[in-house]
């Protein structure tokens, strides 16, 4: 049971840890994705629209800057009306709920309010400027005409040339008023005109009647009076300057507004950028985490596979190898304490059983495994039967003992495998020479063979012995180490037992006698047979 | 016999009258005023009162020249919005004969000054300056002017000191040497028939006396409301020098021409006390009203007592200076923030619980300074600190207010050796390390002697428009609503402990 728990628990542990890691990674991924989703959601629903809105606001304000510049420069009423209308529209849209920036609404609102008021006042100032410009234009036209008619009147009068000159000069000075753009130059011009008029007036003498003097006074009043042209022009210049100043003021206000919006926008931009960066950072962090976790999971998986490999696969392979090779070596017990070790143990046990059964089987069998011809047991069995039979029928029984000459030397020289092969050949040759079905050729053991010839007399036995010897010689199996022949030879010992009432040959004694004959054959030089009568024991 | 007497009476009377006329013709009066930049400050900038004075003097005297000494276009809260247009508009109503230019006329730079001169009803004179872009006088300005009254022509020159270029970071103008310019212009004016040469200046040059005694110029007019008495008293000897060295004063000086120009009478009037001329008063009220409408928006509340008195912001750590520097650093995320004390112009004290208005910030930070971020080495930063601390004794505007750093100094040491140690973000300053530094564009471009910053790498982010420092501060107050200011010992002067 302990063994079972061991493998199972290890297996389970490893498996669960991989699954656990997997679940962990998936959960983290899910959480991180949720985070990123939130960040993106904030971006799309809040930050980007806020930036969008702010940029719309900025462009609307820029538009306002352009419009206010145009307003300041208006030269005609219709143009002024047009631009002023556009400005109203622009201010309305700026104040609309679509443009609410999150923070400091109130401040922006106040700024817009102040701006609207300033623009209205600027509008009024420009209207005023245009009005006094018109008044001035009308007045100067009137005066110039008056001067013209007066000097014409002068011309048709016999007057001094200087007077005519003075009038002409006056005309020029008045015309200059229109051109003047600097107030202090106008003041100088004022003085010059004063002088010119006095010159015209003082050029008395004939030619100046009351009417003309009155005309001159009128001109003087129109020029130099409190409401005169000079002061009117000065007023126009002042108001133009003031309007320009106010225009600058308004423009600066609008730029002020634009700047404030921009700071807000920039804040939002930076915030958005940071949010984006944060989201990116989270994603990167997560990717790193996922990679590391995956890496760890892979490592664990590999470790697990390796573990499986070592614990199961290798040992099974070892087992298989051992089973395959088991007939050669003692099966080693597999290391370990678990099911596979038990399996190995079982295999060993089974194997031992098989081996002993094999052995038993072998022992039970009648064939010589190497050569295939009957083995010693078979011979002894048959010998016993043949002796019984021979005794009953009083037949002669012949036995031939055969031994391969210098077989040890053959084995030593050519090796055991070839030795085996040689024995096989020898056995096959011997067996094929013994043709009668009642005869038996068997392997007696090692390099010894025996032929049993029931119902065979001495002469036949010797003849067969010679045949047998020849058969082997004819094989011509090379034998370098044989001292008597280049080929493998055999020595034979033949004996016959006549079964009479007096003579009973036992297996033992027959074999012994044959053996003796064989021994003699060996002593006489091998590769021959020797016949020996059966010696009664 | 009686007929003879009548005849003689007539002739003598005629003679005396004409002689009186002659005598009358050789006298002239100069009204001078200057440095009236803040219409909300009635002690120093009572234009309506000035208008009254001018009308009064013109009614009682002849040959009256009204000379305005400039110094008024900026800086002020309203000028932040219209770059001084309102001052010109008001001056147009009191019609000075001429205006001289001092350094404050450049508060919004050269081109705006040209625009103001165009709007002016009077000539604006700067005699030793020229526009390097066109190699000629600045647009709309005059190099000199000749003012003609009944019998007297007054030539007017106005001289600038070359350091105005550094102080106001002017990039398109060049200042020619004063003495040469004076001589040249004076000669020209004499050739045009000037009876009197009046020279206006604002820096106490030393050669004035000499110029007058050599009769190159006849009268000199010094307008500088910041001039301390000690600085000046050694120079002012000549009676023909009119000096306006404190705010809220106008001078009425009478001279006679009698083989040279001689001072007859000199009166210094406190303008703030004068009755206001109603027309001008209306104008000014109109401007004040518009300004109030704009600036009386409440944006927060002070939670601490503090002051922005000139002396304090230019000589020691100041909690408001700290706040501004902190705001700059918060916005730009730079390692260091640096601001000069001269940017803070309020010169007032505040109490806890006082409300903060847009006007407050517009008054404290009237200059259009932009936030700029540069990269400097630790060494450069120390050099910069030394430069800004080198004139503490003179209460100069360069004094530094910082954020992100802790600086220990000893002002009793010689200038250039006053920094003891600097810690940046808790760690000691490393001389070779590069730090990011946020400051005003004025300082980053080398203003207040900070040449060491001129060639530093500009790392202001290009995709954002650099904000005005005043806007940043306003926004910060709007966001936080209640503002606590504190002194945290970031700038400690060991000389105070001795």
Contacts between the chains, C-beta under 8 A, distances in Angstrom:
chain1	res1	chain2	res2	distance
A	103	B	478	7.8
A	103	B	479	6.9
A	104	B	475	7.7
A	104	B	478	5.1
A	104	B	479	7.5
A	107	B	297	7.0
A	107	B	299	7.0
A	107	B	478	5.6
A	110	B	297	5.1
A	111	B	297	7.9
A	114	B	293	5.6
A	114	B	294	5.1
A	114	B	297	8.0
A	117	B	293	6.7
A	118	B	290	7.1
A	118	B	294	8.0
A	121	B	290	7.7
A	182	B	121	7.4
A	183	B	92	6.7
A	183	B	95	7.5
A	183	B	120	7.7
A	183	B	121	3.2
A	183	B	122	7.2
A	184	B	95	7.9
A	184	B	97	7.5
A	184	B	121	5.8
A	184	B	122	4.9
A	184	B	123	6.1
A	187	B	95	7.8
A	188	B	148	7.9
A	234	B	121	7.4
A	237	B	121	7.2
A	238	B	89	7.5
A	238	B	92	5.5
A	238	B	93	7.7
A	238	B	121	7.0
A	241	B	85	7.8
A	241	B	88	7.0
A	241	B	89	6.4
A	241	B	92	6.6
A	241	B	119	4.0
A	241	B	120	7.9
A	241	B	121	7.9
A	242	B	85	8.0
A	242	B	89	5.3
A	244	B	85	7.2
A	244	B	119	6.3
A	245	B	82	5.6
A	245	B	85	3.0
A	245	B	86	6.4
A	245	B	88	7.2
A	245	B	89	5.6
A	245	B	119	6.6
A	246	B	82	7.7
A	246	B	85	7.8
A	248	B	82	5.2
A	248	B	83	6.6
A	248	B	85	5.7
A	249	B	81	5.3
A	249	B	82	4.2
A	249	B	85	6.9
A	249	B	290	7.8
A	252	B	80	7.9
A	252	B	81	4.7
A	252	B	82	6.4
A	252	B	83	7.7
A	253	B	81	6.5
A	253	B	294	7.3
A	256	B	81	7.5
A	256	B	471	7.9
A	259	B	465	7.3
A	259	B	467	6.7
A	259	B	468	6.6
A	259	B	471	5.7
A	260	B	471	6.4
A	260	B	474	8.0
A	260	B	475	7.1
A	262	B	464	7.9
A	262	B	465	5.6
A	262	B	467	7.5
A	263	B	467	5.3
A	263	B	471	6.1
A	263	B	472	7.3
A	263	B	475	5.6
A	264	B	475	8.0
A	266	B	464	5.0
A	266	B	465	7.9
A	266	B	467	7.6
A	269	B	464	7.6
